[in-house]
C-alpha cells in the first residue's frame, strides 16, 4: 500500500492527483508536497499533540483534519475499533470550547485508547 500523502495547512490526506510529474500551465505549486504515508501511530500522536494546543479556531480545524485523516487510515488498515475511538474524539474536538474543558480530556483519553488498539 504505497500511496503519497499530502500534509499542509490546506489539506491533509491522500494525494488525489493522478500524475505527479506533469504540471498544468497555471500551477502555483513549486515543490511536491506529497510524501510517504505516515504510520497510524504517528498520526495519532500528532492528533494528541494538536488536542493539547487548541487555543484558536484554526488550530481546532487542524486537529479535526488530523483526526479525520487518522480515522480514514485506521479504516483502511482494517481497525474499526480504533477508527470508532478516533471518530468519537473528533466529535469531542468539534464541540470543545471554554465552557467544557472536560471535552478536551475526554478526547485525549479516546486518542490514547485508539493508540492502544494500534499496538
Backbone torsions as a table, in degrees:
resi	resn	phi	psi	omega
1	UNK	NA	77.2	-177.6
2	UNK	-102.7	100.6	178.3
3	UNK	-121.1	157.3	173.7
4	UNK	-90.7	149.1	-174.2
5	UNK	-129.1	131.4	179.8
6	UNK	-106.4	130.5	-179.8
7	UNK	-137.9	95.4	174.7
8	UNK	-139.8	-174.3	-174.7
9	UNK	-69.4	-21.2	-177.0
10	UNK	-96.4	-27.0	-173.3
11	UNK	-150.7	141.4	174.2
12	UNK	-134.7	116.9	179.1
13	UNK	158.6	-170.7	-179.2
14	UNK	-64.6	146.6	177.8
15	UNK	-70.5	117.3	-174.7
16	UNK	-93.4	-2.0	179.2
17	UNK	-72.3	142.2	-178.0
18	UNK	-76.8	-54.5	-177.7
19	UNK	-118.5	117.3	-176.1
20	UNK	-83.1	-19.5	-175.1
21	UNK	-75.6	-37.0	-177.1
22	UNK	-89.7	145.3	175.7
23	UNK	-123.6	150.2	174.9
24	UNK	-74.4	161.7	-178.8
25	UNK	-61.0	-37.9	-176.4
26	UNK	-96.4	18.1	-178.4
27	UNK	-65.0	128.6	-178.6
28	UNK	-92.6	-23.4	-177.4
29	UNK	-68.4	130.3	178.8
30	UNK	-90.7	-42.0	-178.7
31	UNK	-113.3	166.1	177.9
32	UNK	-90.1	113.4	-177.2
33	UNK	-86.2	-2.3	-179.0
34	UNK	-80.1	138.2	178.9
35	UNK	-136.6	-170.9	179.3
36	UNK	-70.5	151.9	179.5
37	UNK	-67.0	124.0	-179.9
38	UNK	-72.9	151.0	176.3
39	UNK	-63.9	153.2	-178.0
40	UNK	-60.5	-39.0	178.9
41	UNK	-60.8	-41.0	178.4
42	UNK	-66.0	-40.3	177.8
43	UNK	-62.8	-42.1	179.6
44	UNK	-66.1	-37.2	176.3
45	UNK	-63.9	-38.8	178.0
46	UNK	-66.4	-36.5	176.3
47	UNK	-62.5	-44.0	-178.0
48	UNK	-63.8	-42.1	177.7
49	UNK	-65.0	-39.8	-179.2
50	UNK	-68.8	-29.6	177.3
51	UNK	-64.4	-37.4	-177.5
52	UNK	-73.7	-12.7	-178.6
53	UNK	-115.2	34.6	-179.9
54	UNK	-84.3	97.6	176.9
55	UNK	-120.4	-36.1	-179.1
56	UNK	-116.4	165.3	-177.2
57	UNK	-61.6	-42.0	-177.7
58	UNK	-67.3	-27.8	175.8
59	UNK	-71.1	-35.0	176.6
60	UNK	-67.4	-39.9	177.5
61	UNK	-63.0	-39.7	177.8
62	UNK	-64.4	-42.9	178.4
63	UNK	-63.1	-38.6	177.5
64	UNK	-65.5	-39.7	177.5
65	UNK	-63.5	-43.5	178.4
66	UNK	-62.9	-42.8	-179.4
67	UNK	-64.6	-41.3	179.5
68	UNK	-68.3	-36.0	175.2
69	UNK	-64.6	-41.0	177.7
70	UNK	-65.9	-37.3	178.5
71	UNK	-64.0	-45.3	178.6
72	UNK	-61.9	-40.2	-180.0
73	UNK	-66.5	-40.1	178.1
74	UNK	-64.1	-39.9	177.4
75	UNK	-65.8	-38.7	178.3
76	UNK	-64.7	-34.2	-178.9
77	UNK	-83.9	-2.7	178.0
78	UNK	79.0	37.7	178.2
79	UNK	-117.6	76.6	-175.0
80	UNK	-66.1	-32.6	179.6
81	UNK	-67.7	-40.5	177.3
82	UNK	-65.1	-43.3	179.3
83	UNK	-62.3	-37.1	179.2
84	UNK	-66.5	-40.3	178.1
85	UNK	-64.1	-42.7	179.8
86	UNK	-66.7	-38.1	178.0
87	UNK	-62.1	-43.1	177.7
88	UNK	-65.3	-38.1	177.5
89	UNK	-65.0	-38.1	177.9
90	UNK	-63.8	-37.1	176.3
91	UNK	-63.6	-40.0	178.0
92	UNK	-65.2	-41.8	179.5
93	UNK	-62.8	-37.7	-177.8
94	UNK	-65.8	-28.7	-177.7
95	UNK	-102.4	5.4	-178.6
96	UNK	-65.4	131.7	170.4
97	UNK	-150.9	-178.8	-176.8
98	UNK	-66.8	-21.9	-177.6
99	UNK	-76.3	-24.1	-175.6
100	UNK	-129.9	77.8	179.5
101	UNK	-70.8	-15.5	178.5
102	UNK	-67.7	-24.4	179.3
103	UNK	-64.6	-35.7	176.3
104	UNK	-62.9	-46.1	-179.8
105	UNK	-64.1	-38.5	179.1
106	UNK	-67.9	-41.3	178.1
107	UNK	-63.1	-41.1	178.4
108	UNK	-62.8	-43.2	-179.7
109	UNK	-66.6	-34.1	176.8
110	UNK	-66.0	-38.7	177.7
111	UNK	-66.7	-39.5	177.2
112	UNK	-62.3	-41.2	177.0
113	UNK	-63.6	-39.1	178.1
114	UNK	-65.7	-38.6	178.2
115	UNK	-63.2	-36.7	178.9
116	UNK	-67.1	-29.3	179.6
117	UNK	-76.2	-19.9	-179.1
118	UNK	-76.3	-36.6	-174.9
119	UNK	-66.3	NA	NA
